Amino acid sequence: MALAPLKRKPAEEGQKAAPPPAAPPPKKEGAEAIFLPLEVEPDGTSIQRSFIGPEYAEQLKLQLWLADNLRKSIAPDVPLDLPLERTAEREEIIRQRFEQVMQRGTMKIPSRVTKEDFYSNVCDEIFGFGPLEIFIRENAVSEIMVNGPYIILIEQKGRIRETGRKFLDDDHVERIVKRIVKPLGRVASPETPLIDARLPDGSRVNSVIRPVAIDGPNLTIRKFSKDKLKIDDLLKFASLTPNMAKFLEAAVASRLNIVVSGGTGSGKTTLINVLSGFIPEHERTVTIEDAAELQFKQRNVVRMETKKATPESPGIVTIRDCVINALRMRPERIVIGECRGGETLDMLQAMNTGHDGSMTTVHANDPRSCFARLESLVLMAGIDFPIDVVRKQIANSVDLIVQASRLRDGSRKITYITEIQGMEGDMPILMDIFKFEDYGDKPDGKINGDHQPGGFRPKSENRLIQNGFKFPPTMYMKTTQQK
């Protein structure tokens, strides 16, 4: 298939010649290679939207023009807003046709980019997610944030940094959003501008597009590590201590009901995945999520995902529908990716009626706030329970609250392992089995702190012993604080 000629606007008479393009910047190595220099913004530029310079815009136009033509030549029946499988055969054809274009001299690569980088960018547009693909490949990137077409930020080691990379315009961003959500049977349109989805590797995706997004379509990708983290990794990162790890292993194996609490980006889903490694292979588990992220290693796992309404299929399936249905699937454990509504009541009832060992996550800043949030979520079920009945239901159902936190230096730690020991009157009794003590900052800006036992034996100790986990009393005794 011949490539369509690229139309260029002729220069007007008397128009000044454009200044010669700048030479490409020196090639960066390692992790810095994913960043580009930030462009100097003209006066009056919107801070939240930013802009794209004419040279960068010209480069992206050329990349998109060439990528679209090359893609149509090898897969004419696949729309541009759908993914195209990357195979060695297709890559070889693309490479050959790219070289043919270069040899014919019908298109000149801008001097601000090398030929190999230009070719790589074209392939990312054909087979991947355009400007985001370089960050998806980089293992050190944990989160990708697109604030409109001209601001792309990433998180590395808990720190957020602007990358200098950009989309061409709003339509370019929305094309990539559609390429992510369409294979999942979901729609990105002005009628459905709020989107939850996932990448093929399970990474969480959220997007808001026009007309709700004021400064242009935005996109947030919470990446999953290709190498699934294990408890040993959390120990290496000092997210918890060996005694805390042993206690959590015993708690999961002994079928204690666990709520993982934490703020956004604190590592709740990662922690659920780590804890799932302690579930015995023979037990049947049902997982329920808005967008499938959990990655259990066991074979006897049934995974469910909610369904959004689309023009072709207007019906919806909520987390609550899935929880109710899961009770008919003979589960021994039920794991909900996140409780954020009335499904919390159904989850608590499942925990209290033979599905011990179930787990879920909740957004909260500490264990006591988590308990209060569970109260609020139960009331969202629409059943007019007295508040003391709700609290007793929570106290009877949940055994442990495990608090995950992202600290001010960017590190993620388990800051509390708290047991719900029952009720005293109408107030819950919460006892910290382990707690992270924060003593301030070190000279290098890192957190100065350590994990300490709470000094109390857990009420659930007998259940742990019955399941073969007998820990010495010293495990729960406070040690000398290190300031």
Backbone torsions as a table, in degrees:
resi	resn	phi	psi	omega
1	MET	NA	125.9	-179.1
2	ALA	-73.5	145.3	179.7
3	LEU	-79.7	136.2	176.7
4	ALA	-66.9	141.6	-180.0
5	PRO	-65.6	142.5	177.8
6	LEU	-82.7	119.7	-178.0
7	LYS	-80.9	134.9	178.1
8	ARG	-124.1	142.2	179.8
9	LYS	-75.1	124.5	-179.1
10	PRO	-67.7	149.2	-179.9
11	ALA	-71.9	136.1	178.4
12	GLU	-75.1	152.5	-178.4
13	GLU	-62.8	134.0	179.4
14	GLY	84.0	-5.1	-179.5
15	GLN	-70.1	139.5	-179.3
16	LYS	-68.8	142.1	177.8
17	ALA	-67.3	142.0	-179.8
18	ALA	-67.8	144.7	178.3
19	PRO	-64.7	150.9	-179.7
20	PRO	-60.4	138.8	-178.4
21	PRO	-63.5	148.3	-179.8
22	ALA	-69.7	151.8	177.1
23	ALA	-68.7	149.9	-180.0
24	PRO	-62.2	142.6	179.4
25	PRO	-65.4	157.1	178.2
26	PRO	-57.1	142.0	-177.4
27	LYS	-68.0	129.2	179.8
28	LYS	-88.2	156.1	-179.0
29	GLU	-115.2	155.5	173.8
30	GLY	64.6	-142.3	-175.5
31	ALA	-63.9	-27.1	-178.7
32	GLU	-71.6	-13.5	-176.7
33	ALA	-67.3	-17.7	-178.7
34	ILE	-83.5	-7.3	-178.4
35	PHE	-100.6	147.8	171.7
36	LEU	-118.3	156.5	177.1
37	PRO	-61.5	140.4	178.6
38	LEU	-73.8	133.5	179.6
39	GLU	-75.0	145.9	176.6
40	VAL	-76.3	123.5	-175.2
41	GLU	-83.8	135.1	176.4
42	PRO	-64.6	156.3	176.2
43	ASP	-58.2	141.0	178.8
44	GLY	88.2	-1.9	179.2
45	THR	-69.2	137.2	175.8
46	SER	-63.5	126.2	-177.4
47	ILE	-63.5	-39.7	-175.4
48	GLN	-75.8	-29.6	-177.9
49	ARG	-96.7	-35.0	-177.0
50	SER	67.3	-156.5	-177.2
51	PHE	-157.0	176.0	173.3
52	ILE	-128.0	132.3	179.5
53	GLY	-70.0	157.7	-175.6
54	PRO	-62.5	-36.0	-179.9
55	GLU	-68.1	-43.0	179.0
56	TYR	-66.3	-40.8	179.1
57	ALA	-61.8	-40.9	178.3
58	GLU	-62.9	-41.1	178.2
59	GLN	-60.9	-46.4	-178.5
60	LEU	-66.5	-36.1	176.9
61	LYS	-61.4	-45.1	178.5
62	LEU	-61.9	-43.6	-179.6
63	GLN	-61.4	-46.1	-179.1
64	LEU	-66.6	-42.0	179.2
65	TRP	-60.1	-48.0	-178.8
66	LEU	-68.2	-43.3	-179.5
67	ALA	-60.8	-44.2	-178.6
68	ASP	-64.3	-42.1	179.7
69	ASN	-67.9	-43.4	178.6
70	LEU	-64.4	-39.9	179.9
71	ARG	-65.7	-42.6	178.7
72	LYS	-63.6	-28.7	-178.9
73	SER	-72.5	-25.6	-179.2
74	ILE	-106.6	-19.5	-179.1
75	ALA	-146.4	69.0	-175.1
76	PRO	-65.4	-20.8	-176.5
77	ASP	-91.1	-4.0	-178.7
78	VAL	-99.0	117.1	179.4
79	PRO	-58.8	152.4	-176.9
80	LEU	-66.4	-22.4	179.3
81	ASP	-94.2	18.2	171.5
82	LEU	-116.4	149.3	179.0
83	PRO	-66.3	153.6	175.2
84	LEU	-124.2	124.3	-176.2
85	GLU	-61.3	134.9	-179.0
86	ARG	-91.8	110.9	178.6
87	THR	-120.1	160.1	179.7
88	ALA	-63.0	-37.1	-179.3
89	GLU	-65.0	-45.7	179.4
90	ARG	-65.7	-40.2	178.9
91	GLU	-62.2	-38.4	179.9
92	GLU	-65.4	-40.6	178.8
93	ILE	-65.3	-43.1	-179.8
94	ILE	-62.3	-42.5	179.4
95	ARG	-61.2	-44.0	-179.5
96	GLN	-63.4	-44.9	-177.1
97	ARG	-72.3	-31.4	174.3
98	PHE	-62.7	-44.7	-179.8
99	GLU	-65.5	-35.1	177.6
100	GLN	-62.9	-42.3	178.1
101	VAL	-61.5	-42.3	-179.5
102	MET	-64.7	-39.9	-178.0
103	GLN	-69.6	-34.8	179.7
104	ARG	-69.6	-21.7	178.3
105	GLY	72.5	18.4	179.8
106	THR	-78.0	-11.5	-179.6
107	MET	-143.7	135.0	179.9
108	LYS	-110.4	128.2	179.6
109	ILE	-71.8	130.8	178.7
110	PRO	-56.9	145.4	-176.4
111	SER	-70.2	-13.1	-178.4
112	ARG	-76.8	-5.9	-177.3
113	VAL	-137.4	145.5	177.8
114	THR	-77.8	161.5	-179.9
115	LYS	-61.3	-42.7	-178.4
116	GLU	-66.5	-41.3	178.3
117	ASP	-66.0	-39.0	178.2
118	PHE	-61.9	-45.8	178.8
119	TYR	-62.4	-42.1	178.8
120	SER	-61.8	-41.2	178.9
121	ASN	-64.4	-38.7	178.1
122	VAL	-62.6	-44.5	178.8
123	CYS	-63.5	-37.7	177.9
124	ASP	-63.4	-34.4	177.1
125	GLU	-72.2	-33.0	-177.8
126	ILE	-76.2	-47.7	-170.4
127	PHE	-106.9	-17.6	-171.2
128	GLY	-123.6	-142.5	-175.8
129	PHE	-113.7	40.7	172.6
130	GLY	58.9	-132.9	-176.6
131	PRO	-61.1	-16.5	-178.4
132	LEU	-83.2	-16.6	-171.3
133	GLU	-62.2	-36.0	-178.9
134	ILE	-65.0	-31.5	178.9
135	PHE	-79.9	-32.2	177.9
136	ILE	-66.1	-35.5	179.6
137	ARG	-74.1	-25.8	-174.4
138	GLU	-81.1	112.5	-176.3
139	ASN	-63.0	-29.1	-176.5
140	ALA	-72.4	-13.0	179.8
141	VAL	-86.6	123.1	-179.0
142	SER	-101.5	-20.5	-180.0
143	GLU	-151.1	143.9	178.4
144	ILE	-122.8	129.2	-178.1
145	MET	-127.6	120.8	179.0
146	VAL	-109.0	111.6	178.5
147	ASN	-103.3	79.8	-172.9
148	GLY	77.6	-179.6	-172.8
149	PRO	-72.2	-19.9	-168.7
150	TYR	-111.8	4.5	177.2
151	ILE	-130.7	111.3	175.8
152	ILE	-121.0	121.5	179.8
153	LEU	-118.1	154.8	175.6
154	ILE	-133.3	160.4	174.0
155	GLU	-111.8	129.5	173.8
156	GLN	-132.1	126.2	178.4
157	LYS	52.4	39.5	176.1
158	GLY	81.3	0.3	-179.0
159	ARG	-112.1	138.4	-179.3
160	ILE	-100.5	137.4	-175.7
161	ARG	-146.1	138.9	176.5
162	GLU	-76.7	141.2	-169.8
163	THR	-95.7	-21.7	-174.6
164	GLY	84.9	-11.7	177.3
165	ARG	-83.8	153.8	-173.1
166	LYS	-146.2	160.7	166.4
167	PHE	-91.1	166.2	179.8
168	LEU	-72.9	-43.7	-177.2
169	ASP	-165.5	-175.1	-179.2
170	ASP	-60.6	-41.2	-178.8
171	ASP	-62.4	-35.0	178.3
172	HIS	-62.7	-44.0	178.4
173	VAL	-63.1	-46.2	-176.2
174	GLU	-66.3	-30.5	175.8
175	ARG	-62.0	-43.3	179.7
176	ILE	-67.7	-39.1	176.9
177	VAL	-58.8	-46.3	179.9
178	LYS	-64.5	-34.9	179.1
179	ARG	-65.5	-27.2	178.2
180	ILE	-79.8	-43.9	-168.9
181	VAL	-89.5	-27.8	-175.1
182	LYS	-60.2	-42.2	178.7
183	PRO	-62.1	-18.6	-179.6
184	LEU	-90.7	3.0	-178.4
185	GLY	76.2	21.6	179.4
186	ARG	-111.5	164.5	-172.3
187	VAL	-123.3	138.7	171.1
188	ALA	-117.4	108.8	-175.6
189	SER	-154.3	167.3	177.0
190	PRO	-57.9	-25.9	177.7
191	GLU	-79.2	-26.4	178.1
192	THR	-129.0	72.8	-172.8
193	PRO	-83.2	-10.7	179.6
194	LEU	-102.8	119.2	-169.1
195	ILE	-127.6	131.3	168.3
196	ASP	-115.5	132.5	-178.0
197	ALA	-156.2	-167.0	178.6
198	ARG	-153.1	156.2	174.0
199	LEU	-83.4	166.4	179.2
200	PRO	-56.1	-27.9	179.9
201	ASP	-86.0	2.9	179.0
202	GLY	96.7	-4.7	179.4
203	SER	-60.2	139.3	-176.2
204	ARG	-78.9	137.0	-179.2
205	VAL	-127.2	133.1	169.8
206	ASN	-130.9	139.4	179.9
207	SER	-141.8	146.2	172.4
208	VAL	-127.7	122.4	-176.8
209	ILE	-115.7	178.8	179.3
210	ARG	-61.0	145.3	7.6
211	PRO	-91.1	-1.2	-176.6
212	VAL	-72.4	-39.7	-179.9
213	ALA	-77.5	116.4	-173.2
214	ILE	-75.7	-44.2	-174.5
215	ASP	-96.9	22.1	-179.9
216	GLY	109.3	158.3	-178.1
217	PRO	-56.2	137.2	176.3
218	ASN	-122.0	160.7	-170.8
219	LEU	-149.0	133.8	177.4
220	THR	-127.6	124.2	-179.5
221	ILE	-120.0	116.2	173.4
222	ARG	-91.9	104.4	-172.0
223	LYS	-75.7	148.1	171.3
224	PHE	-100.9	138.0	175.8
225	SER	-65.7	137.3	178.2
226	LYS	-63.4	-33.7	175.9
227	ASP	-96.7	110.5	-176.4
228	LYS	-60.6	128.3	-179.5
229	LEU	-68.1	145.6	176.2
230	LYS	-121.3	174.4	-177.1
231	ILE	-60.9	-32.2	178.7
232	ASP	-64.1	-32.9	177.9
233	ASP	-67.6	-41.5	178.1
234	LEU	-64.1	-35.8	175.8
235	LEU	-65.3	-40.7	180.0
236	LYS	-64.5	-35.1	179.0
237	PHE	-81.9	0.4	-177.4
238	ALA	60.8	31.0	175.9
239	SER	-74.3	-21.3	177.1
240	LEU	-159.4	174.9	-179.7
241	THR	-102.4	164.1	177.2
242	PRO	-56.6	-38.7	178.9
243	ASN	-65.5	-38.2	176.7
244	MET	-64.7	-40.1	178.9
245	ALA	-62.9	-43.7	178.2
246	LYS	-62.5	-40.4	-179.5
247	PHE	-65.7	-43.2	179.3
248	LEU	-65.6	-38.7	176.1
249	GLU	-60.0	-45.0	179.3
250	ALA	-64.1	-39.1	-178.4
251	ALA	-64.4	-43.1	-179.9
252	VAL	-69.2	-47.3	-179.0
253	ALA	-63.7	-30.4	179.9
254	SER	-87.0	5.8	173.4
255	ARG	66.5	39.4	170.1
256	LEU	-77.1	144.0	176.9
257	ASN	-82.0	128.8	-171.0
258	ILE	-124.9	134.0	169.4
259	VAL	-112.2	121.8	175.5
260	VAL	-92.6	119.1	-176.0
261	SER	-110.2	149.7	177.6
262	GLY	170.4	166.7	177.3
263	GLY	-83.8	-178.8	178.5
264	THR	-63.0	130.7	178.0
265	GLY	74.7	15.5	-178.1
266	SER	-85.1	-10.8	178.8
267	GLY	100.4	25.9	-178.1
268	LYS	-63.5	-48.4	-178.4
269	THR	-66.1	-39.5	176.2
270	THR	-59.3	-41.8	-178.9
271	LEU	-66.8	-40.1	176.1
272	ILE	-60.1	-42.4	178.4
273	ASN	-61.1	-41.3	179.1
274	VAL	-65.1	-46.0	-179.7
275	LEU	-63.3	-31.2	-179.7
276	SER	-63.0	-22.5	178.3
277	GLY	-64.7	-16.1	179.5
278	PHE	-93.0	-2.9	178.6
279	ILE	-73.7	128.2	179.3
280	PRO	-58.4	145.8	-174.7
281	GLU	-59.6	-33.4	-172.4
282	HIS	-80.9	-10.8	-175.2
283	GLU	-83.3	139.0	-178.9
284	ARG	-87.3	126.1	-177.7
285	THR	-123.3	137.8	173.7
286	VAL	-113.4	125.5	177.3
287	THR	-108.2	141.3	-176.8
288	ILE	-132.8	126.4	-177.2
289	GLU	-146.0	158.1	170.5
290	ASP	-69.8	-46.3	173.9
291	ALA	-132.8	124.0	-170.8
292	ALA	-62.1	117.1	179.5
293	GLU	-126.9	-30.0	-175.3
294	LEU	-64.7	140.9	-176.8
295	GLN	-130.2	83.8	-179.0
296	PHE	-85.6	147.1	-177.5
297	LYS	-89.9	-16.0	-176.5
298	GLN	-71.0	155.5	-179.5
299	ARG	-82.8	-37.7	-174.6
300	ASN	-86.5	64.6	-179.8
301	VAL	-127.1	130.0	175.4
302	VAL	-108.1	122.9	-176.3
303	ARG	-106.4	132.1	177.3
304	MET	-126.2	149.5	-178.7
305	GLU	-135.9	141.3	-179.2
306	THR	-67.8	161.5	179.5
307	LYS	-120.3	130.6	175.6
308	LYS	-92.8	159.6	177.1
309	ALA	-75.3	140.6	173.3
310	THR	-131.1	161.5	178.5
311	PRO	-57.3	-35.7	-179.9
312	GLU	-77.9	-27.4	-177.2
313	SER	-139.9	86.7	-172.5
314	PRO	-71.7	-12.1	-178.9
315	GLY	-68.5	150.4	177.8
316	ILE	-124.3	151.7	174.5
317	VAL	-127.9	117.3	-176.2
318	THR	-92.9	169.3	175.2
319	ILE	-59.7	-39.0	-179.7
320	ARG	-62.7	-40.5	175.7
321	ASP	-59.7	-42.3	-178.6
322	CYS	-67.0	-39.4	179.1
323	VAL	-63.1	-45.6	179.6
324	ILE	-60.9	-42.5	179.8
325	ASN	-69.2	-33.9	-177.9
326	ALA	-61.1	-29.1	-179.5
327	LEU	-65.3	-17.9	179.9
328	ARG	-95.4	4.5	-173.6
329	MET	-105.0	16.6	-178.7
330	ARG	52.6	49.5	177.2
331	PRO	-80.9	147.6	169.1
332	GLU	-94.2	-27.4	174.5
333	ARG	-136.6	145.5	173.2
334	ILE	-120.8	131.6	179.5
335	VAL	-122.9	118.5	177.6
336	ILE	-103.3	128.6	-177.6
337	GLY	-54.8	-44.1	176.4
338	GLU	-159.4	131.5	173.0
339	CYS	-90.9	122.8	179.6
340	ARG	-139.4	14.9	-178.3
341	GLY	-164.6	-151.1	-174.7
342	GLY	-64.7	-16.5	177.9
343	GLU	-62.7	-17.0	179.2
344	THR	-60.3	-38.9	178.5
345	LEU	-62.4	-44.5	179.5
346	ASP	-65.6	-35.6	177.9
347	MET	-64.8	-44.9	179.5
348	LEU	-63.4	-39.7	178.7
349	GLN	-65.8	-36.5	176.5
350	ALA	-64.9	-41.7	178.1
351	MET	-61.1	-28.9	-173.5
352	ASN	-96.2	0.6	-175.0
353	THR	-131.7	46.3	171.3
354	GLY	99.4	6.7	178.6
355	HIS	-114.8	49.9	177.9
356	ASP	-59.4	151.1	-179.9
357	GLY	89.2	10.2	179.4
358	SER	-78.8	158.7	-176.6
359	MET	-142.3	154.2	172.8
360	THR	-157.6	174.0	175.6
361	THR	-122.2	153.5	-179.6
362	VAL	-142.1	143.4	174.8
363	HIS	-81.0	114.2	176.2
364	ALA	-163.8	158.8	-173.2
365	ASN	-94.0	-17.0	177.9
366	ASP	-161.3	168.2	-175.3
367	PRO	-58.6	-41.0	-179.4
368	ARG	-67.1	-37.9	175.2
369	SER	-65.8	-33.6	177.4
370	CYS	-63.0	-44.7	178.8
371	PHE	-60.8	-44.5	-180.0
372	ALA	-64.0	-36.6	179.5
373	ARG	-69.0	-38.3	175.7
374	LEU	-58.5	-39.4	176.2
375	GLU	-57.9	-49.0	-177.9
376	SER	-62.2	-40.9	-178.3
377	LEU	-67.2	-37.4	177.7
378	VAL	-62.9	-41.6	-179.4
379	LEU	-65.7	-22.3	178.2
380	MET	-71.9	-9.2	177.1
381	ALA	-69.7	-13.3	176.5
382	GLY	88.9	7.3	178.2
383	ILE	-102.5	130.4	-172.0
384	ASP	-83.9	74.4	176.9
385	PHE	-84.1	142.1	167.7
386	PRO	-62.7	148.1	-173.8
387	ILE	-63.3	-32.2	179.8
388	ASP	-69.5	-31.3	176.7
389	VAL	-68.2	-40.2	178.5
390	VAL	-62.5	-45.1	-178.7
391	ARG	-64.1	-39.9	178.3
392	LYS	-65.4	-38.4	177.8
393	GLN	-61.4	-43.3	179.2
394	ILE	-65.8	-46.6	-178.2
395	ALA	-62.5	-32.7	-179.9
396	ASN	-80.8	-18.3	-174.0
397	SER	-101.2	-44.1	-173.9
398	VAL	-95.1	130.8	178.9
399	ASP	-95.5	-44.4	-174.7
400	LEU	-131.2	144.0	167.1
401	ILE	-113.8	120.4	178.8
402	VAL	-107.9	115.2	-174.8
403	GLN	-94.4	120.5	174.2
404	ALA	-103.7	136.7	-176.6
405	SER	-137.2	145.1	168.6
406	ARG	-102.6	115.6	-172.9
407	LEU	-84.0	172.1	-171.9
408	ARG	-66.6	-17.0	176.3
409	ASP	-92.3	6.2	179.0
410	GLY	91.4	-9.3	179.8
411	SER	-76.4	152.9	178.0
412	ARG	-113.9	129.0	-177.8
413	LYS	-139.0	157.1	168.1
414	ILE	-84.2	112.3	-173.4
415	THR	-95.3	-19.4	176.6
416	TYR	-145.8	140.6	158.5
417	ILE	-120.6	106.8	-170.1
418	THR	-118.7	133.9	178.7
419	GLU	-99.4	135.1	171.5
420	ILE	-89.3	109.7	-171.5
421	GLN	-94.9	0.0	178.9
422	GLY	130.6	-157.4	-177.7
423	MET	-122.6	145.9	171.1
424	GLU	-123.3	98.8	-169.5
425	GLY	71.8	-123.7	177.5
426	ASP	-107.5	16.7	-179.6
427	MET	-114.1	136.5	179.0
428	PRO	-74.1	147.6	175.7
429	ILE	-99.9	112.2	178.9
430	LEU	-112.0	127.1	-177.4
431	MET	-123.2	124.2	-180.0
432	ASP	-78.7	115.4	175.5
433	ILE	-78.8	-40.8	174.1
434	PHE	-139.2	150.4	-178.1
435	LYS	-150.4	143.4	175.7
436	PHE	-88.0	122.1	179.3
437	GLU	-95.2	122.6	-178.3
438	ASP	-102.2	118.4	-178.1
439	TYR	-102.4	2.9	-178.4
440	GLY	120.3	-155.9	-176.8
441	ASP	-113.1	146.1	172.1
442	LYS	-81.3	166.6	179.9
443	PRO	-57.8	-28.3	-179.2
444	ASP	-86.0	5.3	178.0
445	GLY	90.2	-6.0	178.3
446	LYS	-76.9	156.1	179.0
447	ILE	-68.6	133.4	172.6
448	ASN	-100.3	106.3	-178.0
449	GLY	-171.5	171.4	176.4
450	ASP	-151.7	163.7	177.9
451	HIS	-87.5	135.1	-179.3
452	GLN	-128.7	142.5	170.6
453	PRO	-65.4	154.7	-179.0
454	GLY	-80.4	-12.7	-179.7
455	GLY	87.6	11.7	-179.2
456	PHE	-128.1	139.8	172.0
457	ARG	-76.5	137.4	-178.5
458	PRO	-70.5	148.2	176.5
459	LYS	-62.7	-28.4	-177.5
460	SER	-84.2	9.4	-176.1
461	GLU	-57.4	-38.5	-179.7
462	ASN	-61.6	-38.9	178.6
463	ARG	-66.2	-36.8	178.0
464	LEU	-64.4	-42.9	-179.5
465	ILE	-64.3	-41.2	179.3
466	GLN	-60.6	-26.2	-179.8
467	ASN	-99.2	14.1	173.0
468	GLY	91.1	14.8	-179.4
469	PHE	-115.1	94.6	179.3
470	LYS	-111.2	108.1	-177.1
471	PHE	-99.5	147.4	178.5
472	PRO	-69.1	152.4	179.6
473	PRO	-57.7	-28.4	-178.6
474	THR	-64.4	-19.0	-179.7
475	MET	-63.3	-29.7	-176.5
476	TYR	-101.9	5.4	-176.9
477	MET	-91.1	140.3	179.2
478	LYS	-67.3	143.8	176.3
479	THR	-106.9	176.1	179.0
480	THR	-65.5	128.7	-178.8
481	GLN	-70.0	139.3	178.5
482	GLN	-106.4	107.4	-178.9
483	LYS	-100.1	NA	NA
